[in-house]
Amino acid sequence: MTDSSNNILISIVIPTYKCECFISKLYKRLTATLKKISDNYEIIIVNDCSPLNDWQEIKKITDIDNKVKGIDLSRNFGQHQAITAGIENSKGNWVIVMDGDLQDQPEEITKLYNKTKEGYEIVFGQRLRRKDSFIKKNFSKLFYFVLGYLTGTKQDSSIGNFGIYHRNVINAIISMKDNTRYFPTMVRWVGFKQTSIEVIHNDRENGKTSYSLKKLINLALDVMIAFSDKPLRLTVKLGLLISLMSVIYTIYIFIKFLMNQILITGWASVIISIWFLSGLIIFLLGIIGLYIGKTFEKVKDRPIYIIREIVN
């Protein structure tokens, strides 16, 4: 079903890192799918300073197709910063964000686009049958559960970056000046009318994901601190709880003293209390320090990404 209307333009934003072997195949499948929807589209591929030949592959495509825009970042800023670079340079009334490793199937774009005709401004691609490793899938479930609790938002581990977003949604996300970028949570935060539909999630044909367990844990910490002050609130509650327990324990010891049941004061309880409270204080200071560190990063007001070269 071809839509010839001139005011419909779809932008595809694809961050790439170590995706050299996928780019050409992804381009061919994308163009075949998009031409069934509209000839008025653009494809924006952002190279997040991949150590492989991603940029060379991107330039080969931009040389033969002026609908493809290539953006080369000056260094590796991270996937969600690369997505930000892509959406800020997009022009479409609808913007589709997808990964560059062909786990997000280009053919599913038609399904996402058709769903927007029901009045939705955000349509997520829901990966009910994820083809990721056991560790990644289960860590993702834990991450989204904790993130949802801390941020007070609904989170779903089966939903990632893949989806279609109206220009109003994209403009709202661009207006967010957070240094820590995490696209799925930012989309949830801005609101708008949203839904999700099941999409096919493919196995990664070559190579391994660039997200190690260490990177996932660091990303989880950054996102939770950037999008919520609930850890600080929890530390206050924990401090009050410990204070209450201390008062109760003090009353208990005092009563035993009055009843002459304490003859020799032991050092064990003192040592345990010192170690427990010292560890708790260090933990609380660590949380506060993380927030201060993020505030320091924000005050510096450095750019989220730096573009080295743009083609087309």
N, C-alpha and C positions, 0 to 999 in steps of 0.2 A: 504494500500500500504506500504509494509515493505521495508525499505532500509537497506540492510545488509552491506553496506560499512563501513569499520572499521574507516574511518576518519570522520564520522559524529557522533557527540556527542552533545546531547542537555542537557543543564543544566537548571533546574527549580529552581528559587530563590523565597522563600516565607518568608516574615517577619510575625511573629505572635505575637499578644498581646491580651490576653483574647479570644483565639481561641480554647480552650481546647475541646469543644464539636464538632469542625469541623475537627480536624486534621486527625482522623482515616478515616472518610468518604472521605476527600479530597485526602488522599493517595491512596485509592482504585480506585477512579475515575481517578486520575492522571496516575497510572500505567496501567490501562486499555486503556487509550488514547495513552500513549507514546509507548506501545508495538505495536500499529498499524503503528507507524512511524519508529521506530528503537529500537532495544534492547540495543543500546549503549547510555545510558542516565544516568543522576544523578539528584537527588532531594536534594536540600539544604534548610533546614528549620531553620530559625533563630529566636530563642526565645528572644524577646526584654524585658527580665526580667518581664514576665507576673506574676501578683499576683495569677493567677489560676494555674492549673496543666498542662500548655502547655508543659513544659520541660519533665515531666513524660510521657506524651503521645508521644512526639517525640522520647524518648529513647525506648519506647515499639516497635516503628516501626524500629528504627535503629538496634535493637537486632535481628530482623528477616529478614532484607533486607539491605545488605551492599551497595546498590546503593543509600541509603538515608543517607545524612550527616546531623548531628545535630550540631548547633552552639548556645551556651548559652552565652548571654552577661552578663557582671558583674552587670549592672544596666540598667534602662530604658533610652536609648539614643535617641529614636525616630524612627519612621518608616523608614525614608530615610537613617539614619545611619545604621539601620539593613539591608537595601537593599545593602548598600555599603559593609558591612561585607560579605554578601552572594555573591555578584559578584566578590569580591576580592579573594574569595576561590573557585570560579567556574573554570571549565576547558573546558567547551563546546565551540565548534565552533559557536553554537547558544545559546543564553541565553534568557530564558523567565522569566519575572518578573510578579508576580501576588500576589494578597492579599490572606490571609489565611482564610477568612470568607465565602468562597464559593459564594460570589457575582460575582467574576470572574469565569466563568464556565470552568472547565478543558477540556471539550469536544471541546471548541473553539480553542484549541491549534492547532489541525489539520488544521483548516482554516488559521490560522496565518502562520504556517510552509509552507503550500502549496503556499501561496502568495510570500514567499521569492524566490521561483523558477523562478519568473519573473525578478529577478535581484535586488530586493530591499534588503537593508542592515538593514532597520528598518521597521517593520510593527506594527503600533499601533492598539490596539483594541478600536474601537470607540463605546461608550455606548450612542447610540442615544435615547434609552428609559431607562434612569437611574432610578433605584429603590431606591432612597434616599429620605430623608425628604425634604419638601418644602424649609426649611431654608437652608439646606446644598446645595441643587441644585442651588438656587438663589444666595447664597453667593459665590459659586464656579464660577458662570458666571461673577459676579462682580469682583472677584479676578483675573480671567484670563484676563478679559478685561483691568483692570488697569495694570496687570503685562505685558501684551503684549505691552501696550502703553509705559510703563517705560523702558522696555528692548529692544524695537524695534524688537521684534520677534513675529511670528505668534503663538497665543495660542488658545486652544480649550478646553472648559470646559467639553466636552464629552469624552476627552482622559485623562486617568490617568496613572498608572504604568503599566497596563496590556499590554504586547506587546512582540515581539520577536526581539532580537538585535544580530547582527553579532559580532564576537569576536573583530574585529577592532573597533567597536563602544564602546564595553565594555572597551577595553584597553584605549581608549581616555577618557572615563569618569573616569576611575581609576586614570589616570594621573592628573586629576583636583584636586588640593589640597585645595579647598574651605572648610572652617569649616562648613559653612551652606550648607547642602545638600538638594536638592530638585530634585528628579530623573527626572520627566518629562521635566523640564526646562533645565537640564544638557544635556539630550538627544537632545533637540532642538538646543542647543548651539553648539554641536560638529558637526552638519551637517550630511553628508552622504546621500545616496539616500533613501528616506523614503516615506511611504504612510500609509494609514489607511483603515481598513475594519470594517464593522459593526459587533459587537459581542453581544451576549445575556447577559444582566446584570440582575442578580437575586436579589430577596429580601434577606435581612439578616434573616436567619431562627431563630436565637436565639440571645438574648442580644442586646446591643446597641453599636454603633460606639464609639470608644475611643476619637474621635475628637469632643470636645465641641466647642461652638462658640468662647470662649476665646482662645482655642488652635489654631483655624483656623485663628483668627485675628493675634495672635503672629507669626504664621507661615508665614502669608502674609507679615508682616512687615520685618521679617528676610530675606525672599526670595527677596523682592523688593530691600532691601538695599544691599544684597549680590551680586545681579546680575545686578545692574544698578546704575549709578551715576546721572541719570536724575533728581531725586529730588533736588540734589545740583544745577544742571543747572537751574531748574525751580525757585529755590529761588533767583538766580542771576537775572533772568528775572523779577521776582516779585519785587525785590528791585529797579531795574531800572524803572519799571513802576510806582512805588510809588514816586520815585524821580522826574520823569517827571510830574506826577500829582501835586506834591508839587510845582514845578516851575511854572506850569500853574496857580495854585491857588494863588501863591505869586504875579504874574503879575496882576491877576484879582483884588486882594485886593489893590495893589498899585495904579491901575487905579482908583478904587473907592475912594481911599484916595485923589488922586489929584483932583477928581471931588467933593470933600467935601461931599461925600455920607456916610462916616463913621464918625459918631459923638461920639458914645460910643462903645468901644471895649468890646464885651461880653466874658465871661469866658467859655461859653458852647463849642465853637469851640476848645478852648485850651484843655479843659478836654477830649473831644472826640478824639482829635489828640493824646493826651498823652496815653489814654487807647488803642487806635488802634495800635499805633506804639510800645507800650510796649508789647502788645500781639503778634505782628508780630515778634519782636526781640526775644521773648522767643520761639516762634515757630521755627524760623530759627536756634537758638542755639540748640534747641532740635534735629533737623535733623542733624546738624553738630555733635552733641554729639553722636548720634546713629552710625554715620560713624566712629567716633573716638573709640567708644566702640568695634565695629567690628574689627577695626585695632588692638586694644589691644588684643582681643581674638586670632587673627591670629598670633601676635607676640609671644604669649605664646606657640604656636605650640603644643598644647595638642593633643593626639590621638582622632580621630573621634569616636572611639568605643573601648571597651576593652572586649576581649573574656575570659570568665571564664572557659569554657570547650568546647572541640570539640569531637564529636563521629563519628567514621568511616572517 
